[in-house]
Amino acid sequence: MVVTPPHGTTTDTLRWLDDASKRGSDGIILVVTDLTPAQRIGVKSLDIPMALVDPVGSPDAGVPTVGATNWQGGMAATRHLPDLGHRRIGILQGLEKALCARARLDGYRAALEGALGAYEAIRQAGLRVATDVSIVGFDDVPNAAWASPPLTTVRQPVREMAALATRIVLQGADTVLPGPTLRMELATHLVVRESTGPARGMSTT
């Protein structure tokens, strides 16, 4: 089995796909991948099991995909801020063509993917995270818990997504996925830490 995000030219990716086929791989899992039309044809020609995790763009019909509930995660991140009294909410958006990024944006346009990078910009402006500006991120990368202050974030079930994609490749989509659907989205949830706090003037009681 090969798990990789192939990048580079069409020729490079097709060569990689050919190598994967010649190695006798049981299947391929493509992660956050944007395939060109030529690359898609190359993938289909391999005729081996495949699954996409968080694909960029719209996957071909008949290709099983695994993702997270990005829309619901974006909504949860945004609802958390008004609940603290915040009324002015901004978003630092990822790749517009990525399905996961578009879904987060649609989830009330509020998943802050560049949250950790925003810390320094906020400090340079003479403001304080959680006191003057609340920040919510997405993905719950390891650095989120180590940041100062620790970042409130939406956690994606990455391990579960990887396990599901592996089962699809090894056991077949018809066996793993329910009904006729070829896409499965696993639940996200909000992890509240110390980068969010009540808006100025709001009572903490």
Secondary structure, DSSP 8 states (H G I E B T S, - for coil): -EEE---S-HHHHHHHHHHHHHTT-S-EEEES----HHHHHHHHHH-S-EEEES-BS---TT--EEEE-HHHHHHHHHHHHHHTT----------TTBHHHHHHHHTTT---TTHHHHHHHHHHTT--BTTTB--EEEE--HHHHHSSS--EEEE--HHHHHHHHHHHHHH-HHHHS-TT--EEEE--EEE--SS----TT----
